[in-house]
């Protein structure tokens, strides 16, 4: 799961971070983001946008783990890209497109520009307007 989350995080950040690792601390582990320049940051030292991307990478990896062992359930996300720029949103939609092979992906948003990005990045995406 960690390898998948690490790869997704690197993709979402477009290489600003090369991946994720953990570091043992008394009583557990702490999550570390590896920067492309060789430096590292603990998760709570990341920017708000990078933390959201990290959280999403962990959710994506967890979904795959869950889907391997059980009947498919939908992955639902509600406007989680509010702090992502255009390019990072593209990468997330690419990941969502890949996830669609494992199960249904539902993304809720009121941002029309994200719908346009999804149409460009994920061929055959179905978009439903509810208003």
N, CA, C and O of each residue as an XYZ file, in Angstrom:
524
protein
N       0.829     -1.190      0.000
C       0.000      0.000      0.000
C       0.877      1.259      0.000
O       0.582      2.243     -0.679
N       1.954      1.197      0.777
C       2.826      2.371      0.872
C       3.461      2.706     -0.478
O       3.595      3.879     -0.829
N       3.847      1.689     -1.228
C       4.462      1.939     -2.541
C       3.467      2.615     -3.479
O       3.834      3.535     -4.209
N       2.209      2.166     -3.467
C       1.195      2.768     -4.332
C       0.919      4.210     -3.907
O       0.797      5.092     -4.758
N       0.820      4.456     -2.602
C       0.597      5.820     -2.104
C       1.775      6.714     -2.474
O       1.585      7.865     -2.866
N       2.981      6.190     -2.351
C       4.186      6.948     -2.677
C       4.207      7.338     -4.153
O       4.503      8.483     -4.495
N       3.892      6.379     -5.024
C       3.856      6.660     -6.464
C       2.777      7.686     -6.802
O       3.008      8.596     -7.598
N       1.601      7.538     -6.197
C       0.501      8.475     -6.458
C       0.864      9.879     -5.983
O       0.575     10.861     -6.666
N       1.492      9.975     -4.821
C       1.885     11.281     -4.285
C       2.910     11.947     -5.197
O       2.809     13.142     -5.472
N       3.890     11.186     -5.664
C       4.897     11.733     -6.587
C       4.234     12.231     -7.870
O       4.589     13.292     -8.383
N       3.277     11.469     -8.387
C       2.576     11.866     -9.607
C       1.743     13.125     -9.372
O       1.797     14.064    -10.166
N       0.974     13.142     -8.285
C       0.112     14.296     -7.996
C       0.900     15.583     -7.813
O       0.446     16.657     -8.207
N       2.075     15.474     -7.218
C       2.887     16.668     -6.976
C       3.786     16.984     -8.166
O       4.610     17.898     -8.118
N       3.613     16.216     -9.226
C       4.379     16.393    -10.465
C       5.880     16.424    -10.208
O       6.623     17.214    -10.790
N       6.298     15.525     -9.306
C       7.714     15.364     -9.034
C       8.299     16.291     -7.992
O       9.474     16.159     -7.650
N       7.513     17.231     -7.472
C       8.033     18.087     -6.401
C       8.445     17.216     -5.217
O       9.426     17.493     -4.527
N       7.671     16.161     -5.005
C       8.017     15.150     -4.005
C       8.233     13.847     -4.755
O       7.466     13.500     -5.653
N       9.288     13.128     -4.377
C       9.608     11.888     -5.078
C       8.899     10.686     -4.488
O       8.906      9.607     -5.080
N       8.289     10.859     -3.333
C       7.567      9.743     -2.737
C       7.385      9.911     -1.247
O       7.529     11.000     -0.691
N       7.062      8.794     -0.619
C       6.778      8.770      0.811
C       7.569      7.659      1.477
O       7.923      6.661      0.848
N       7.834      7.846      2.731
C       8.441      6.800      3.539
C       7.941      6.988      4.970
O       7.225      7.943      5.270
N       8.321      6.084      5.823
C       7.990      6.223      7.241
C       9.278      6.199      8.040
O      10.307      5.690      7.595
N       9.192      6.754      9.210
C      10.335      6.780     10.109
C       9.845      6.329     11.480
O       8.848      6.847     11.984
N      10.539      5.369     12.084
C      10.089      4.914     13.396
C      10.263      6.008     14.453
O      11.268      6.719     14.484
N       9.276      6.114     15.293
C       9.339      6.977     16.470
C       8.820      6.147     17.636
O       8.209      5.096     17.438
N       9.058      6.608     18.812
C       8.610      5.866     19.989
C       7.102      5.612     19.902
O       6.304      6.547     19.833
N       6.739      4.349     19.907
C       5.329      3.991     19.886
C       4.697      3.934     18.514
O       3.481      3.765     18.427
N       5.454      4.066     17.433
C       4.843      4.003     16.107
C       5.761      4.479     15.005
O       6.980      4.318     15.066
N       5.148      5.066     14.003
C       5.880      5.582     12.852
C       5.314      6.939     12.471
O       4.157      7.247     12.754
N       6.139      7.738     11.830
C       5.696      9.030     11.312
C       5.870      9.005      9.795
O       6.836      8.444      9.278
N       4.933      9.612      9.100
C       4.958      9.651      7.641
C       5.845     10.802      7.173
O       5.731     11.925      7.662
N       6.727     10.511      6.223
C       7.693     11.477      5.710
C       7.502     11.630      4.203
O       7.408     10.640      3.477
N       7.445     12.876      3.740
C       7.402     13.174      2.308
C       8.826     13.459      1.843
O       9.522     14.294      2.420
N       9.251     12.761      0.800
C      10.604     12.916      0.262
C      10.581     13.933     -0.866
O       9.861     13.764     -1.850
N      11.378     14.996     -0.719
C      11.433     16.036     -1.741
C      12.414     15.644     -2.835
O      13.329     14.853     -2.604
N      12.220     16.198     -4.022
C      13.086     15.839     -5.152
C      14.536     16.263     -4.930
O      15.441     15.695     -5.541
N      14.771     17.254     -4.067
C      16.144     17.699     -3.804
C      16.843     16.874     -2.727
O      17.948     17.212     -2.303
N      16.197     15.788     -2.281
C      16.796     14.919     -1.279
C      16.403     15.249      0.146
O      16.649     14.457      1.055
N      15.801     16.397      0.352
C      15.325     16.763      1.685
C      14.047     15.987      1.990
O      13.496     15.314      1.119
N      13.587     16.086      3.221
C      12.340     15.425      3.595
C      11.564     16.311      4.556
O      12.126     17.178      5.225
N      10.256     16.072      4.608
C       9.380     16.819      5.507
C       8.414     15.855      6.169
O       7.897     14.939      5.529
N       8.175     16.069      7.456
C       7.114     15.304      8.098
C       5.790     15.805      7.538
O       5.682     16.954      7.110
N       4.800     14.949      7.543
C       3.527     15.267      6.894
C       2.909     16.559      7.405
O       2.361     17.328      6.616
N       2.982     16.816      8.699
C       2.333     18.028      9.217
C       3.093     19.308      8.894
O       2.608     20.400      9.188
N       4.283     19.194      8.290
C       5.037     20.377      7.864
C       4.769     20.732      6.397
O       5.295     21.724      5.894
N       3.959     19.930      5.718
C       3.642     20.194      4.312
C       2.650     21.344      4.193
O       1.941     21.662      5.148
N       2.602     21.958      3.029
C       1.588     22.979      2.761
C       0.209     22.324      2.785
O       0.093     21.100      2.716
N      -0.815     23.132      2.883
C      -2.184     22.610      2.902
C      -2.464     21.786      1.648
O      -3.019     20.691      1.736
N      -2.084     22.307      0.487
C      -2.309     21.587     -0.763
C      -1.575     20.258     -0.799
O      -2.145     19.249     -1.213
N      -0.323     20.243     -0.372
C       0.463     19.002     -0.365
C      -0.116     18.005      0.638
O      -0.119     16.801      0.383
N      -0.603     18.496      1.773
C      -1.251     17.595      2.743
C      -2.506     16.972      2.141
O      -2.758     15.783      2.335
N      -3.296     17.762      1.412
C      -4.491     17.223      0.760
C      -4.097     16.165     -0.275
O      -4.764     15.138     -0.398
N      -3.014     16.416     -1.016
C      -2.546     15.451     -2.006
C      -2.048     14.178     -1.319
O      -2.284     13.072     -1.805
N      -1.369     14.337     -0.203
C      -0.902     13.188      0.564
C      -2.087     12.361      1.060
O      -2.094     11.136      0.931
N      -3.074     13.029      1.619
C      -4.265     12.342      2.109
C      -4.955     11.590      0.969
O      -5.373     10.445      1.142
N      -5.072     12.223     -0.177
C      -5.703     11.574     -1.321
C      -4.882     10.373     -1.788
O      -5.451      9.331     -2.112
N      -3.568     10.500     -1.828
C      -2.708      9.377     -2.228
C      -2.914      8.184     -1.298
O      -2.959      7.040     -1.752
N      -3.037      8.448     -0.011
C      -3.286      7.368      0.946
C      -4.666      6.752      0.730
O      -4.824      5.534      0.819
N      -5.655      7.580      0.449
C      -7.008      7.066      0.182
C      -7.027      6.200     -1.073
O      -7.650      5.139     -1.087
N      -6.344      6.649     -2.129
C      -6.294      5.868     -3.366
C      -5.649      4.509     -3.120
O      -6.166      3.480     -3.555
N      -4.528      4.511     -2.427
C      -3.832      3.258     -2.138
C      -4.702      2.348     -1.275
O      -4.757      1.139     -1.499
N      -5.372      2.922     -0.304
C      -6.268      2.143      0.545
C      -7.422      1.547     -0.239
O      -7.839      0.419      0.021
N      -7.936      2.301     -1.194
C      -9.029      1.800     -2.026
C      -8.590      0.557     -2.797
O      -9.318     -0.434     -2.849
N      -7.402      0.610     -3.395
C      -6.909     -0.549     -4.137
C      -6.752     -1.762     -3.220
O      -7.100     -2.879     -3.603
N      -6.234     -1.548     -2.024
C      -6.082     -2.644     -1.064
C      -7.441     -3.258     -0.746
O      -7.590     -4.480     -0.721
N      -8.417     -2.409     -0.507
C      -9.763     -2.859     -0.188
C     -10.374     -3.607     -1.370
O     -10.971     -4.669     -1.191
N     -10.230     -3.065     -2.569
C     -10.848     -3.640     -3.768
C     -10.249     -4.994     -4.143
O     -10.916     -5.800     -4.792
N      -9.016     -5.254     -3.750
C      -8.389     -6.538     -4.065
C      -9.013     -7.692     -3.289
O      -8.997     -8.834     -3.749
N      -9.558     -7.398     -2.125
C     -10.025     -8.449     -1.219
C     -11.540     -8.571     -1.132
O     -12.046     -9.543     -0.572
N     -12.260     -7.617     -1.669
C     -13.710     -7.567     -1.491
C     -14.383     -7.175     -2.796
O     -13.740     -6.700     -3.732
N     -15.694     -7.385     -2.835
C     -16.420     -6.871     -4.002
C     -16.242     -5.354     -4.097
O     -16.141     -4.655     -3.089
N     -16.209     -4.885     -5.303
C     -15.965     -3.470     -5.556
C     -17.020     -2.572     -4.911
O     -18.218     -2.847     -4.977
N     -16.558     -1.517     -4.303
C     -17.428     -0.464     -3.773
C     -17.004      0.841     -4.435
O     -15.862      0.954     -4.880
N     -17.885      1.823     -4.512
C     -17.491      3.082     -5.151
C     -16.476      3.862     -4.317
O     -16.492      3.818     -3.087
N     -15.611      4.562     -5.004
C     -14.713      5.529     -4.373
C     -15.384      6.881     -4.575
O     -15.612      7.298     -5.711
N     -15.700      7.564     -3.484
C     -16.413      8.837     -3.565
C     -15.553      9.937     -2.951
O     -15.039      9.790     -1.843
N     -15.405     11.025     -3.672
C     -14.640     12.174     -3.190
C     -15.427     13.443     -3.503
O     -15.982     13.587     -4.592
N     -15.469     14.349     -2.551
C     -16.247     15.579     -2.699
C     -15.318     16.793     -2.699
O     -14.806     17.188     -1.652
N     -15.107     17.373     -3.863
C     -14.332     18.610     -4.044
C     -12.996     18.627     -3.305
O     -12.657     19.603     -2.636
N     -12.255     17.550     -3.432
C     -10.973     17.461     -2.744
C      -9.845     18.180     -3.472
O      -8.729     18.251     -2.957
N     -10.115     18.713     -4.656
C      -9.064     19.382     -5.420
C      -9.125     20.898     -5.318
O      -8.568     21.593     -6.169
N      -9.779     21.416     -4.312
C      -9.945     22.869     -4.201
C      -8.618     23.617     -4.077
O      -8.536     24.783     -4.462
N      -7.585     22.971     -3.551
C      -6.283     23.632     -3.415
C      -5.282     23.186     -4.479
O      -4.113     23.566     -4.419
N      -5.723     22.381     -5.454
C      -4.822     21.849     -6.473
C      -4.815     22.776     -7.683
O      -5.855     23.311     -8.069
N      -3.655     22.963     -8.273
C      -3.611     23.725     -9.516
C      -4.067     22.830    -10.680
O      -4.353     21.646    -10.499
N      -4.126     23.420    -11.861
C      -4.615     22.716    -13.055
C      -3.832     21.426    -13.307
O      -4.427     20.380    -13.569
N      -2.519     21.497    -13.230
C      -1.683     20.353    -13.560
C      -1.845     19.220    -12.557
O      -1.896     18.053    -12.943
N      -1.926     19.553    -11.276
C      -2.122     18.519    -10.258
C      -3.509     17.892    -10.393
O      -3.678     16.692    -10.177
N      -4.488     18.700    -10.747
C      -5.835     18.161    -10.980
C      -5.827     17.175    -12.144
O      -6.497     16.144    -12.085
N      -5.081     17.480    -13.191
C      -4.953     16.541    -14.315
C      -4.415     15.199    -13.842
O      -4.932     14.145    -14.212
N      -3.374     15.246    -13.022
C      -2.763     14.001    -12.544
C      -3.743     13.202    -11.701
O      -3.798     11.976    -11.802
N      -4.515     13.889    -10.872
C      -5.503     13.192    -10.049
C      -6.556     12.535    -10.933
O      -6.937     11.390    -10.691
N      -7.028     13.241    -11.946
C      -8.015     12.633    -12.836
C      -7.423     11.448    -13.595
O      -8.139     10.489    -13.883
N      -6.142     11.492    -13.924
C      -5.503     10.322    -14.547
C      -5.554      9.131    -13.592
O      -5.867      8.010    -13.994
N      -5.244      9.389    -12.327
C      -5.305      8.324    -11.324
C      -6.730      7.802    -11.167
O      -6.937      6.594    -11.049
N      -7.710      8.700    -11.164
C      -9.109      8.276    -11.083
C      -9.478      7.404    -12.284
O     -10.194      6.413    -12.141
N      -8.987      7.778    -13.466
C      -9.252      6.975    -14.657
C      -8.705      5.564    -14.514
O      -9.357      4.601    -14.917
N      -7.511      5.436    -13.942
C      -6.935      4.112    -13.696
C      -7.751      3.353    -12.654
O      -7.962      2.148    -12.783
N      -8.206      4.060    -11.627
C      -9.004      3.427    -10.572
C     -10.301      2.852    -11.118
O     -10.821      1.877    -10.575
N     -10.820      3.431    -12.166
C     -12.089      2.973    -12.729
C     -12.014      1.524    -13.201
O     -13.049      0.881    -13.378
N     -10.810      1.004    -13.406
C     -10.685     -0.408    -13.768
C     -10.903     -1.317    -12.561
O     -11.187     -2.503    -12.721
N     -10.771     -0.766    -11.355
C     -10.972     -1.546    -10.128
C     -12.360     -1.346     -9.539
O     -12.843     -2.197     -8.791
N     -13.002     -0.243     -9.862
C     -14.327      0.045     -9.313
C     -14.819      1.400     -9.772
O     -14.143      2.103    -10.524
N     -15.991      1.752     -9.316
C     -16.615      3.018     -9.708
C     -15.973      4.188     -8.961
O     -15.746      4.108     -7.753
N     -15.687      5.256     -9.671
C     -15.131      6.470     -9.077
C     -16.159      7.581     -9.244
O     -16.600      7.874    -10.355
N     -16.530      8.190     -8.135
C     -17.495      9.291     -8.150
C     -16.813     10.512     -7.553
O     -16.363     10.491     -6.408
N     -16.743     11.570     -8.341
C     -16.144     12.819     -7.867
C     -17.204     13.908     -7.944
O     -17.764     14.162     -9.011
N     -17.472     14.542     -6.832
C     -18.472     15.600     -6.753
C     -17.784     16.956     -6.744
O     -16.827     17.171     -6.001
N     -18.277     17.868     -7.573
C     -17.714     19.217     -7.601
C     -18.736     20.204     -8.146
O     -19.661     19.837     -8.870
N     -18.547     21.449     -7.783
C     -19.330     22.529     -8.391
C     -18.430     23.407     -9.256
O     -18.854     24.459     -9.733
N     -17.192     22.975     -9.455
C     -16.218     23.722    -10.253
C     -16.230     23.207    -11.694
O     -15.746     22.109    -11.969
N     -16.775     23.992    -12.595
C     -16.898     23.579    -13.997
C     -15.537     23.313    -14.637
O     -15.414     22.421    -15.476
N     -14.512     24.079    -14.251
C     -13.199     23.866    -14.868
C     -12.658     22.462    -14.566
O     -11.909     21.910    -15.371
N     -13.024     21.881    -13.425
C     -12.589     20.517    -13.123
C     -13.294     19.508    -14.026
O     -12.705     18.496    -14.406
N     -14.539     19.777    -14.367
C     -15.251     18.915    -15.322
C     -14.553     18.939    -16.675
O     -14.428     17.909    -17.336
N     -14.102     20.116    -17.081
C     -13.398     20.237    -18.366
C     -12.072     19.482    -18.329
O     -11.700     18.829    -19.303
N     -11.363     19.570    -17.213
C     -10.104     18.823    -17.080
C     -10.388     17.329    -17.158
O      -9.684     16.600    -17.857
N     -11.407     16.871    -16.452
C     -11.755     15.443    -16.463
C     -12.067     14.969    -17.879
O     -11.635     13.889    -18.279
N     -12.814     15.769    -18.637
C     -13.158     15.399    -20.015
C     -11.905     15.265    -20.883
O     -11.833     14.395    -21.750
N     -10.933     16.124    -20.643
C      -9.702     16.111    -21.428
C      -8.815     14.925    -21.068
O      -8.224     14.297    -21.946
N      -8.725     14.623    -19.791
C      -7.760     13.642    -19.300
C      -8.297     12.209    -19.305
O      -7.534     11.264    -19.504
N      -9.590     12.042    -19.091
C     -10.169     10.699    -18.976
C     -11.157     10.466    -20.126
O     -12.319     10.860    -20.029
N     -10.710      9.835    -21.200
C     -11.621      9.568    -22.318
C     -12.811      8.730    -21.844
O     -12.645      7.756    -21.110
N     -13.986      9.117    -22.266
C     -15.178      8.359    -21.910
C     -15.742      8.654    -20.535
O     -16.649      7.959    -20.078
N     -15.221      9.672    -19.869
C     -15.746     10.009    -18.544
C     -17.222     10.391    -18.667
O     -17.627     11.029    -19.638
N     -18.010      9.998    -17.684
C     -19.432     10.370    -17.651
C     -19.605     11.478    -16.623
O     -19.281     11.303    -15.448
N     -20.117     12.615    -17.069
C     -20.344     13.749    -16.172
C     -21.843     14.001    -16.101
O     -22.524     14.119    -17.120
N     -22.334     14.080    -14.878
C     -23.760     14.319    -14.646
C     -23.924     15.660    -13.947
O     -23.375     15.868    -12.865
N     -24.667     16.560    -14.551
C     -24.969     17.856    -13.938
C     -26.292     17.736    -13.201
O     -27.293     17.301    -13.771
N     -26.292     18.120    -11.939
C     -27.478     17.950    -11.104
C     -28.181     19.258    -10.811
O     -28.875     19.356     -9.800
N     -28.037     20.217    -11.612
C     -28.685     21.454    -11.249
C     -29.071     22.223    -12.378
O     -29.636     23.306    -12.224
